[in-house]
Amino acid sequence: MAAIIARVTWLLALGEAVRHRRGTLAVPVYLGDSLQWNLREVAGGRDVVVRVPDDSPITIPAGFAENQAAYDAGLALVQAALGGGEEKALVASLARLPGVGERDARAMVAPFRRLRALHAAGRDDVWPFVPRNLVRPLWLSRPENRADVVIGNPPWLAFRYMAPELQARVRAACRAENLWQGGRFATQQDLSALFWVRAAERYLKEGGTIAFLLPYAALNRPAYRGLREGHHARVRLAIGAAWSFDEGVQPLFPVPACALFARRLARAEGAAVALPAGLRAYRGALPRRDATEAEADAALTVGQEPWPAGPARMPASVYAARFRDGATIYPRRFFFVEKMPAGRLGANPAAPRVRGREGGLDKAPWKGVTPPEGPVEAAYLRPVVLGETILPFRLREPALAVMPLDGRGAVMDARGAALAGLAHLAAWLGDAEAKWAAHAAKTPDGALQRTLKERLDYNRGLSVQHPPAPLRVVYAKAGTLLAAASLRNPAALVDHTAYWAPARHEGEARYLAAVLNAEATRRRIAGMQARGQWGARHFDKLVWELRIPDYDARNPQHRRLAAVAERAERLAAAVEVREGGHFTAQRAAIRRALADAGVATELDAAVEALLGG
């Protein structure tokens, strides 16, 4: 549909010139595979391989694939012959096309046979069009056809949302192009970065300019570091300018955006230049979606701002290595539970009956799966701290979850629970594992990509919490404002929506809570945060990019912060929070109490002094 609209727009732009044209008019707007996944390098050039579901592929030979004029005419002759034309007649017709030799003509017999077989089998009529569209980008990427300017709005698709087959291809391609950051940034890698590099490599002349609309994260997030550095397998790009559109520029995109402008460096030029010191920042609300240029000019203001800072490669604080993400407890309805109403005889305290907790954030396919239900041994029902249960200097009631951790900290599956004599836990896990096997992602040969046990302890997020430290500090991974508190329940576990670290004593725990809850800290990392529709949201480990020193009880600054936090804890504990109330309102109530008592101001001043502000 986008290609059709673009073709019509191109024709309308020509106006009366269309009426007075000489000869055939070809509209140069094509639908194709701009990443060129379908290319196969061969001795004579580059074949195009068209995959056909449940059948062998169609291969367009290099001789035809790289000759656009001959290919269009040749494919038209092939399509006309599908209903019963003879191969010899087709070869003769193809050989008469300008620029086509007899060898190239004979090479088209094989794809003709494949297309004819598909036609005879009653497959839909799309197949003649698919090879035509896949070949367009190949012709445009020939050196003599490359453009002076490439402008694009590529697909924005994060790695975590891709199908398994696409993930494998994107990972390999990004590694080859110096785009893959991997590790904890793997899920944040985005297809748009690969489009940026491939478009410059294949369609842009040396010295030419590429301008792409990209997620705001391309400006400063680690997942886009390779894109900003500009050193790739076959092309080097120097970013020379950028525009930014933060979450306030609406209606525009679901997440903040930016436009990047870069030049393709010639082989003889040196390394890619450094990023610009600043960028052009747009602010304001648009009157409507698809506003005209005049409307946008009237509604938006434009100013120069410094290039947004991102996380450093080496965190400045020693606490970066001590804090880690909690466990990815997933699917949530298999493990987070609520207690079922007890009968007249009351609940069995040794094995209370519970059911999996359904929530509005559950995603497909799990939101359509009935959660487990039944008794579970009480020792394996554990409190779990979520990001939303963390208030400033205080914890809300934690969630309850079935957590199959044995006494050594190993995660059990149904068989392991049965061997340990835990009949109720084994039954619960058996039900969950059967549902996991029916709905979880699988490899091409039908095997599970991960077992449920492997999913639950992904990156050892669960087992590493054993044995639990008697005193920990936790803070919420996301939110508008930071929230942190001390965790003194050794039985509690921490979910991936929060970060945690053991504290050596109360002084260190309060010192860290003071730093994390201070507005002075949040202000300093705001520019490094990922931004969504509602503004800067994720904190992750950005706090530890600041030079927050290791706690030293002999340091009066550190002791002062711990003392302020102790007073803040008492104030927070005294704030009345309504049972079942929303955590954002409860956080706000505590912050008001801290501000009214002057503790918030004292806290900010102490943190500013600590950080050298």
C-alpha positions as CSV (number, residue, x, y, z in Angstrom):
1,M,0.0,0.0,0.0
2,A,2.8,2.4,0.8
3,A,4.4,1.7,-2.6
4,I,1.1,2.3,-4.4
5,I,0.6,5.7,-2.6
6,A,4.2,6.7,-3.4
7,R,3.7,5.8,-7.1
8,V,0.6,7.9,-7.3
9,T,2.3,10.8,-5.5
10,W,5.2,10.6,-7.9
11,L,2.8,10.8,-10.9
12,L,0.8,13.7,-9.3
13,A,4.1,15.6,-8.8
14,L,4.8,15.4,-12.5
15,G,1.6,17.2,-13.2
16,E,1.0,18.1,-16.9
17,A,4.4,16.7,-17.9
18,V,2.8,13.2,-17.8
19,R,0.4,14.2,-20.6
20,H,3.3,15.4,-22.8
21,R,5.7,12.5,-22.3
22,R,7.6,10.9,-25.1
23,G,7.8,7.1,-25.1
24,T,7.0,4.7,-22.2
25,L,6.7,6.1,-18.7
26,A,8.2,3.9,-15.9
27,V,7.4,5.0,-12.4
28,P,10.7,4.6,-10.4
29,V,9.1,3.5,-7.1
30,Y,9.7,-0.1,-6.2
31,L,8.7,-2.6,-3.5
32,G,11.6,-4.8,-2.6
33,D,13.9,-6.4,-0.1
34,S,16.3,-3.5,0.7
35,L,18.3,-5.7,3.1
36,Q,18.9,-8.1,0.2
37,W,18.5,-11.2,2.4
38,N,17.9,-13.2,-0.8
39,L,21.2,-12.6,-2.4
40,R,23.7,-15.4,-3.1
41,E,27.2,-14.5,-4.2
42,V,28.3,-16.6,-7.3
43,A,31.2,-16.4,-9.7
44,G,29.3,-14.6,-12.4
45,G,27.6,-12.1,-10.0
46,R,24.8,-12.3,-7.5
47,D,21.9,-14.7,-7.9
48,V,18.5,-13.9,-6.2
49,V,17.1,-16.9,-4.3
50,V,13.3,-16.7,-3.7
51,R,12.1,-18.9,-0.8
52,V,8.8,-20.8,-1.4
53,P,7.1,-22.2,1.7
54,D,7.0,-26.0,1.7
55,D,8.7,-26.2,-1.7
56,S,12.1,-25.7,-3.3
57,P,13.2,-22.1,-4.0
58,I,13.2,-20.1,-7.2
59,T,16.6,-18.9,-8.3
60,I,17.0,-15.9,-10.6
61,P,20.5,-16.1,-12.3
62,A,23.0,-13.3,-11.9
63,G,23.0,-12.4,-15.6
64,F,19.4,-11.4,-15.5
65,A,19.2,-10.3,-11.9
66,E,21.7,-7.5,-12.5
67,N,20.3,-6.2,-15.8
68,Q,17.1,-4.3,-14.8
69,A,15.8,-3.5,-18.2
70,A,16.3,-7.0,-19.6
71,Y,14.9,-8.5,-16.4
72,D,11.6,-6.6,-16.5
73,A,11.0,-7.6,-20.1
74,G,12.3,-11.1,-19.5
75,L,10.0,-11.7,-16.6
76,A,7.1,-10.5,-18.6
77,L,7.9,-13.1,-21.3
78,V,8.2,-15.8,-18.6
79,Q,4.9,-14.8,-17.0
80,A,3.1,-14.8,-20.4
81,A,4.5,-18.3,-21.1
82,L,3.2,-19.9,-17.9
83,G,-0.1,-20.9,-19.4
84,G,1.5,-23.3,-21.9
85,G,4.4,-21.7,-23.8
86,E,7.3,-23.9,-24.9
87,E,10.8,-23.6,-23.4
88,K,12.6,-23.3,-26.7
89,A,10.3,-20.5,-27.8
90,L,10.8,-18.7,-24.5
91,V,14.6,-19.0,-24.8
92,A,14.5,-17.6,-28.3
93,S,12.3,-14.6,-27.2
94,L,14.6,-13.9,-24.3
95,A,17.8,-14.0,-26.4
96,R,16.3,-11.3,-28.6
97,L,16.1,-8.8,-25.8
98,P,18.8,-6.1,-25.9
99,G,21.8,-7.0,-23.7
100,V,20.8,-10.6,-23.2
101,G,23.0,-13.4,-24.4
102,E,22.0,-16.9,-25.2
103,R,23.6,-18.2,-22.0
104,D,21.6,-15.8,-19.9
105,A,18.4,-16.8,-21.8
106,R,19.0,-20.5,-21.2
107,A,19.7,-19.8,-17.5
108,M,16.1,-18.5,-17.1
109,V,14.7,-21.9,-18.0
110,A,15.1,-23.2,-14.5
111,P,13.1,-20.4,-12.8
112,F,10.5,-20.7,-15.6
113,R,10.0,-24.4,-14.7
114,R,9.6,-23.6,-11.0
115,L,7.1,-20.8,-11.7
116,R,5.2,-23.0,-14.1
117,A,5.1,-25.8,-11.5
118,L,3.7,-23.4,-8.9
119,H,1.2,-22.1,-11.5
120,A,0.1,-25.7,-12.4
121,A,-0.2,-26.6,-8.7
122,G,-2.8,-23.9,-8.2
123,R,-0.5,-21.8,-5.9
124,D,-1.5,-18.1,-5.9
125,D,-0.4,-15.8,-8.6
126,V,2.0,-13.8,-6.5
127,W,5.1,-15.7,-7.5
128,P,6.0,-13.9,-10.7
129,F,5.8,-10.6,-8.8
130,V,8.0,-11.7,-5.9
131,P,11.1,-12.2,-8.0
132,R,10.5,-8.9,-9.7
133,N,10.4,-7.0,-6.4
134,L,13.3,-8.8,-4.8
135,V,15.6,-7.9,-7.7
136,R,14.9,-4.2,-7.7
137,P,17.3,-3.4,-4.9
138,L,20.0,-5.5,-6.5
139,W,19.9,-3.2,-9.6
140,L,19.9,-0.1,-7.4
141,S,23.0,-1.3,-5.6
142,R,25.2,-1.6,-8.6
143,P,28.0,1.0,-8.3
144,E,26.9,3.0,-11.3
145,N,23.3,3.2,-10.0
146,R,24.0,4.2,-6.4
147,A,22.5,7.5,-5.2
148,D,23.9,10.8,-3.9
149,V,21.3,10.9,-1.2
150,V,19.5,8.1,0.6
151,I,16.5,9.0,2.9
152,G,14.6,6.5,4.9
153,N,12.2,5.6,7.7
154,P,13.3,2.0,8.4
155,P,11.3,-0.6,10.5
156,W,11.8,0.0,14.2
157,L,11.8,-3.6,15.6
158,A,13.6,-4.5,18.8
159,F,15.4,-7.9,18.9
160,R,13.2,-9.2,21.7
161,Y,10.1,-8.9,19.4
162,M,11.6,-10.8,16.4
163,A,10.7,-14.3,15.5
164,P,13.5,-16.8,16.3
165,E,14.6,-17.3,12.7
166,L,14.8,-13.5,12.2
167,Q,16.8,-13.2,15.4
168,A,19.4,-15.6,14.2
169,R,19.8,-13.7,10.9
170,V,19.9,-10.3,12.5
171,R,22.4,-11.4,15.2
172,A,24.8,-12.7,12.5
173,A,24.4,-9.6,10.3
174,C,24.8,-7.2,13.1
175,R,28.0,-9.0,14.3
176,A,29.4,-8.7,10.8
177,E,28.6,-5.0,10.6
178,N,30.1,-4.1,14.1
179,L,26.6,-3.4,15.4
180,W,26.1,-6.2,17.9
181,Q,26.6,-5.2,21.5
182,G,25.2,-8.5,23.0
183,G,25.0,-9.3,26.7
184,R,22.4,-7.3,28.6
185,F,21.9,-5.1,25.5
186,A,21.0,-8.0,23.2
187,T,17.2,-7.6,23.6
188,Q,17.5,-3.8,22.8
189,Q,19.3,-4.3,19.5
190,D,17.1,-2.9,16.8
191,L,16.5,-3.7,13.1
192,S,16.6,0.0,12.2
193,A,20.4,0.1,12.9
194,L,21.0,-2.7,10.4
195,F,18.9,-0.9,7.8
196,W,21.0,2.2,8.3
197,V,24.3,0.4,7.5
198,R,23.0,-1.8,4.7
199,A,21.3,1.2,3.0
200,A,24.5,3.2,3.0
201,E,26.7,0.2,1.9
202,R,24.5,-0.9,-1.0
203,Y,22.7,2.2,-2.3
204,L,24.9,5.3,-1.4
205,K,27.8,6.6,-3.4
206,E,31.1,7.5,-1.6
207,G,30.8,11.0,-0.4
208,G,27.0,10.8,-0.5
209,T,24.6,11.6,2.4
210,I,22.2,9.3,4.3
211,A,19.4,10.6,6.4
212,F,17.3,8.3,8.4
213,L,14.5,8.6,11.0
214,L,15.4,6.4,13.9
215,P,14.4,5.9,17.6
216,Y,15.7,8.5,20.0
217,A,17.8,5.8,21.6
218,A,20.1,5.9,18.5
219,L,21.6,9.1,19.9
220,N,23.0,7.7,23.2
221,R,22.0,4.1,24.1
222,P,24.6,1.3,24.2
223,A,22.7,-0.9,21.8
224,Y,23.4,1.7,19.1
225,R,27.0,2.3,19.9
226,G,28.3,0.6,16.7
227,L,26.0,2.8,14.6
228,R,27.4,6.0,16.2
229,E,31.0,4.8,15.8
230,G,30.5,4.3,12.0
231,H,33.0,1.6,11.3
232,H,31.3,-1.3,9.5
233,A,32.4,-4.2,7.3
234,R,32.2,-2.5,3.9
235,V,31.3,1.1,4.7
236,R,32.4,3.9,7.0
237,L,29.9,6.6,8.0
238,A,30.5,9.9,9.7
239,I,27.5,11.4,11.5
240,G,27.5,15.1,10.9
241,A,24.2,16.3,12.3
242,A,21.0,15.2,14.1
243,W,17.5,16.4,14.9
244,S,15.7,15.2,18.1
245,F,12.0,14.9,18.8
246,D,11.3,14.1,22.4
247,E,8.2,12.6,23.9
248,G,6.5,16.0,24.0
249,V,6.4,16.3,20.2
250,Q,3.0,14.6,19.6
251,P,1.1,13.3,17.7
252,L,4.1,11.8,16.0
253,F,5.4,8.3,17.0
254,P,4.7,6.0,19.9
255,V,8.3,6.6,21.2
256,P,10.7,9.6,20.9
257,A,12.5,9.9,17.6
258,C,15.6,11.4,16.0
259,A,16.9,12.1,12.5
260,L,20.5,11.2,11.8
261,F,22.5,12.6,8.9
262,A,25.8,11.0,7.9
263,R,28.3,11.0,5.0
264,R,29.8,7.9,3.4
265,L,33.5,8.2,3.7
266,A,35.7,7.4,0.7
267,R,38.3,4.6,1.1
268,A,41.2,7.1,1.1
269,E,39.7,9.1,4.0
270,G,40.8,8.6,7.6
271,A,38.7,7.3,10.4
272,A,35.1,8.4,11.0
273,V,34.9,11.8,12.7
274,A,33.7,12.2,16.2
275,L,30.0,12.9,16.9
276,P,28.9,16.5,16.7
277,A,28.9,18.5,20.0
278,G,25.2,19.4,19.6
279,L,22.0,18.7,17.7
280,R,18.9,20.5,16.6
281,A,16.1,19.8,19.2
282,Y,12.4,20.3,18.3
283,R,9.8,21.1,21.1
284,G,6.1,21.5,21.1
285,A,2.8,19.8,20.3
286,L,1.6,19.4,16.7
287,P,-2.1,20.4,15.9
288,R,-2.8,17.1,14.3
289,R,-1.2,14.0,12.9
290,D,0.4,14.5,9.4
291,A,0.6,18.3,10.0
292,T,1.7,20.4,7.1
293,E,5.1,22.0,7.0
294,A,3.5,25.4,7.8
295,E,1.5,24.0,10.7
296,A,4.7,22.3,12.1
297,D,6.6,25.5,11.8
298,A,4.0,27.4,13.7
299,A,3.7,24.8,16.5
300,L,7.2,23.7,17.1
301,T,10.2,25.6,18.5
302,V,13.8,24.7,17.4
303,G,16.9,25.1,19.5
304,Q,20.5,23.8,19.7
305,E,21.2,21.4,22.6
306,P,24.2,19.3,23.6
307,W,24.4,15.8,22.2
308,P,22.7,13.7,24.9
309,A,25.2,11.8,27.0
310,G,25.0,8.0,27.3
311,P,26.4,5.4,29.7
312,A,30.1,5.1,29.9
313,R,31.8,1.9,28.9
314,M,33.4,1.6,32.3
315,P,31.0,2.5,35.2
316,A,32.4,5.1,37.6
317,S,31.1,3.5,40.8
318,V,32.2,0.3,42.5
319,Y,28.5,-0.4,43.1
320,A,27.9,-1.1,39.4
321,A,29.4,-4.6,39.8
322,R,27.5,-5.3,43.1
323,F,24.0,-4.5,41.9
324,R,22.3,-6.9,39.6
325,D,18.9,-7.4,38.0
326,G,16.4,-9.6,39.7
327,A,14.9,-12.9,38.3
328,T,12.9,-13.0,35.1
329,I,9.9,-14.8,36.5
330,Y,8.0,-15.8,33.4
331,P,5.3,-16.7,32.4
332,R,4.1,-14.7,35.4
333,R,0.8,-16.6,35.8
334,F,2.7,-19.8,36.3
335,F,4.5,-18.6,39.4
336,F,2.9,-15.5,40.9
337,V,-0.1,-16.6,42.9
338,E,-2.9,-15.6,45.1
339,K,-4.2,-17.7,48.0
340,M,-7.6,-19.4,47.4
341,P,-10.5,-19.0,49.9
342,A,-10.2,-21.6,52.7
343,G,-13.1,-24.0,53.5
344,R,-14.8,-24.4,56.8
345,L,-11.8,-26.2,58.3
346,G,-9.4,-23.4,57.2
347,A,-6.4,-23.5,55.0
348,N,-3.7,-26.2,55.4
349,P,-0.7,-24.2,56.8
350,A,1.7,-26.8,55.5
351,A,0.4,-26.6,51.9
352,P,-2.1,-23.8,51.3
353,R,-4.1,-23.8,48.1
354,V,-3.1,-21.2,45.5
355,R,-3.9,-20.2,42.0
356,G,-1.8,-18.5,39.3
357,R,-2.4,-14.8,39.3
358,E,-3.7,-13.3,36.1
359,G,-2.8,-9.8,35.2
360,G,-3.4,-7.1,32.6
361,L,0.2,-7.1,31.6
362,D,0.2,-10.8,30.6
363,K,1.1,-11.2,26.9
364,A,0.2,-13.7,24.2
365,P,0.2,-16.7,24.2
366,W,0.2,-16.9,28.0
367,K,-2.8,-14.6,28.6
368,G,-5.0,-17.3,27.0
369,V,-3.5,-20.1,29.1
370,T,-5.3,-21.3,32.3
371,P,-2.9,-20.8,35.2
372,P,-2.1,-23.7,37.5
373,E,-4.1,-24.2,40.7
374,G,-3.8,-26.3,43.8
375,P,-1.8,-26.8,47.0
376,V,1.9,-26.0,47.2
377,E,4.2,-26.8,50.1
378,A,4.5,-23.6,52.2
379,A,8.3,-23.5,52.1
380,Y,8.1,-23.0,48.4
381,L,5.8,-20.0,48.5
382,R,8.1,-17.0,48.7
383,P,7.6,-13.3,48.9
384,V,8.9,-11.5,45.8
385,V,9.9,-7.8,45.6
386,L,8.6,-6.1,42.4
387,G,9.5,-2.7,41.2
388,E,6.1,-1.5,42.1
389,T,6.4,-2.7,45.7
390,I,9.4,-0.3,46.3
391,L,8.5,3.1,47.7
392,P,11.0,5.7,48.8
393,F,12.7,4.3,52.0
394,R,9.9,1.8,52.4
395,L,8.6,-1.5,50.9
396,R,5.0,-2.4,50.2
397,E,3.6,-5.9,50.8
398,P,5.5,-8.1,48.4
399,A,4.0,-10.4,45.8
400,L,3.6,-14.2,46.6
401,A,5.1,-16.7,44.2
402,V,5.8,-20.4,43.8
403,M,9.6,-20.5,43.8
404,P,11.1,-24.0,43.3
405,L,14.5,-23.3,44.8
406,D,16.0,-26.2,46.8
407,G,18.2,-25.9,49.9
408,R,21.3,-25.5,47.7
409,G,19.8,-22.8,45.6
410,A,19.2,-25.0,42.5
411,V,16.0,-24.5,40.6
412,M,13.9,-27.7,40.5
413,D,11.7,-29.0,37.7
414,A,8.7,-31.3,38.2
415,R,10.9,-34.4,38.2
416,G,13.3,-32.9,40.7
417,A,10.5,-31.9,43.0
418,A,9.0,-35.4,42.9
419,L,12.4,-37.0,43.7
420,A,12.6,-34.6,46.7
421,G,9.2,-35.9,48.0
422,L,7.4,-32.6,47.2
423,A,4.2,-34.0,45.7
424,H,2.3,-30.8,45.6
425,L,5.1,-28.7,44.1
426,A,5.8,-31.5,41.6
427,A,2.1,-31.5,40.5
428,W,2.1,-27.7,40.1
429,L,5.3,-27.7,38.1
430,G,4.1,-30.6,36.0
431,D,1.0,-28.7,35.0
432,A,3.1,-25.6,34.2
433,E,5.7,-27.6,32.2
434,A,2.9,-29.2,30.1
435,K,1.5,-25.8,29.2
436,W,4.9,-24.4,28.5
437,A,5.7,-27.3,26.1
438,A,2.4,-26.6,24.3
439,H,2.9,-22.8,23.8
440,A,6.6,-21.8,24.2
441,A,8.9,-20.9,21.3
442,K,10.5,-23.9,19.5
443,T,13.4,-24.5,17.2
444,P,12.8,-25.4,13.5
445,D,12.9,-29.1,14.4
446,G,10.2,-28.7,17.0
447,A,12.3,-28.8,20.2
448,L,11.8,-26.3,22.9
449,Q,14.3,-23.3,22.7
450,R,14.4,-23.4,26.5
451,T,12.8,-25.6,29.2
452,L,10.6,-23.9,31.7
453,K,13.3,-24.4,34.4
454,E,15.9,-22.7,32.1
455,R,13.5,-19.8,31.4
456,L,12.9,-19.3,35.2
457,D,16.6,-19.2,36.0
458,Y,17.6,-17.2,32.9
459,N,21.1,-15.7,33.4
460,R,21.0,-17.3,36.9
461,G,18.7,-14.5,38.0
462,L,17.0,-16.7,40.5
463,S,19.6,-19.1,41.7
464,V,22.2,-16.3,42.3
465,Q,19.9,-15.0,45.0
466,H,20.7,-18.0,47.2
467,P,21.6,-17.9,50.0
468,P,19.9,-14.5,50.5
469,A,21.8,-11.8,52.3
470,P,20.1,-10.7,55.5
471,L,20.3,-7.1,54.4
472,R,19.9,-5.9,50.8
473,V,19.2,-2.6,49.0
474,V,16.6,-2.7,46.2
475,Y,15.6,0.0,43.7
476,A,12.9,0.0,41.0
477,K,14.2,-0.5,37.4
478,A,11.8,2.0,35.8
479,G,9.6,4.9,36.7
480,T,9.4,8.6,36.5
481,L,11.4,9.0,39.8
482,L,13.8,6.7,41.5
483,A,12.6,4.7,44.5
484,A,14.8,2.6,46.7
485,A,14.6,0.9,50.1
486,S,16.3,-1.6,52.4
487,L,15.1,-5.2,52.2
488,R,15.5,-7.0,55.6
489,N,13.5,-10.1,54.9
490,P,16.0,-13.0,54.1
491,A,13.2,-15.1,52.6
492,A,12.3,-12.6,50.0
493,L,13.4,-12.8,46.4
494,V,13.7,-10.0,43.8
495,D,12.0,-9.8,40.5
496,H,13.6,-8.4,37.3
497,T,11.7,-5.2,37.6
498,A,14.1,-4.2,40.4
499,Y,17.8,-4.2,41.1
500,W,19.4,-5.5,44.3
501,A,22.7,-5.7,46.1
502,P,23.7,-7.1,49.5
503,A,24.7,-4.4,52.1
504,R,27.4,-5.0,54.6
505,H,25.6,-3.2,57.4
506,E,22.8,-0.7,58.1
507,G,25.0,2.3,57.5
508,E,25.8,1.2,54.0
509,A,22.2,0.3,53.2
510,R,21.0,3.7,54.3
511,Y,23.8,5.5,52.5
512,L,22.8,3.8,49.2
513,A,19.1,4.4,49.8
514,A,19.8,8.1,50.4
515,V,21.8,8.4,47.1
516,L,19.2,6.4,45.1
517,N,16.2,8.4,46.4
518,A,17.7,11.8,46.0
519,E,16.4,14.1,43.2
520,A,19.9,15.3,42.7
521,T,20.9,11.8,41.5
522,R,17.9,11.5,39.1
523,R,18.7,14.9,37.6
524,R,22.3,13.8,36.8
525,I,21.3,10.7,34.9
526,A,18.1,12.0,33.1
527,G,20.0,12.7,29.9
528,M,21.3,9.2,29.7
529,Q,17.9,7.5,30.2
530,A,16.0,5.7,27.4
531,R,12.9,7.7,26.5
532,G,9.5,6.4,25.8
533,Q,6.1,8.0,25.0
534,W,5.9,9.3,28.6
535,G,9.4,10.5,28.9
536,A,12.6,9.1,30.5
537,R,11.6,5.8,32.1
538,H,14.4,3.3,32.7
539,F,17.1,3.6,35.3
540,D,18.8,0.2,35.1
541,K,22.4,0.8,36.1
542,L,22.7,4.4,35.0
543,V,23.1,5.6,38.6
544,W,26.4,3.8,38.8
545,E,27.8,5.9,35.9
546,L,28.1,8.6,38.6
547,R,31.1,8.7,40.8
548,I,29.3,7.3,43.9
549,P,32.1,6.1,46.3
550,D,32.2,3.0,48.3
551,Y,30.7,3.5,51.7
552,D,33.2,4.4,54.4
553,A,32.0,4.8,58.0
554,R,34.9,7.0,58.8
555,N,33.8,9.6,56.1
556,P,31.5,12.3,57.7
557,Q,29.7,12.8,54.3
558,H,28.8,9.2,54.2
559,R,27.7,9.1,57.8
560,R,25.6,12.2,57.2
561,L,23.8,10.6,54.3
562,A,23.1,7.4,56.4
563,A,21.7,9.6,59.2
564,V,19.4,11.5,56.8
565,A,18.2,8.2,55.4
566,E,17.4,6.8,58.9
567,R,15.1,9.8,59.5
568,A,13.6,9.4,56.1
569,E,12.8,5.7,56.9
570,R,10.9,6.8,60.0
571,L,9.0,9.4,58.2
572,A,8.1,7.0,55.3
573,A,7.0,4.3,57.8
574,A,4.6,6.8,59.4
575,V,2.9,7.8,56.1
576,E,-0.6,6.2,55.8
577,V,-0.8,4.2,52.6
578,R,-4.2,2.8,51.6
579,E,-4.3,-1.0,51.2
580,G,-4.6,-1.7,47.5
581,G,-3.7,1.8,46.5
582,H,-1.6,2.5,43.4
583,F,2.1,2.6,44.1
584,T,2.6,5.9,42.2
585,A,0.2,7.7,44.6
586,Q,1.9,6.0,47.6
587,R,5.3,7.1,46.4
588,A,4.1,10.6,45.9
589,A,2.6,10.7,49.4
590,I,6.0,9.7,50.9
591,R,7.8,12.3,48.9
592,R,5.4,15.0,50.0
593,A,6.0,14.0,53.6
594,L,9.8,14.1,53.1
595,A,9.5,17.5,51.5
596,D,7.3,18.9,54.2
597,A,9.7,17.8,56.9
598,G,12.7,19.4,55.0
599,V,14.3,16.0,54.7
600,A,14.1,16.0,50.9
601,T,16.0,19.3,50.7
602,E,18.6,18.1,53.2
603,L,19.0,14.9,51.2
604,D,19.6,16.7,47.9
605,A,22.2,19.0,49.4
606,A,24.1,16.1,50.9
607,V,24.1,14.1,47.6
608,E,25.1,17.2,45.7
609,A,28.1,17.6,48.1
610,L,28.9,13.9,47.7
611,L,28.9,14.1,43.9
612,G,30.8,17.3,43.7
613,G,27.9,19.5,42.7
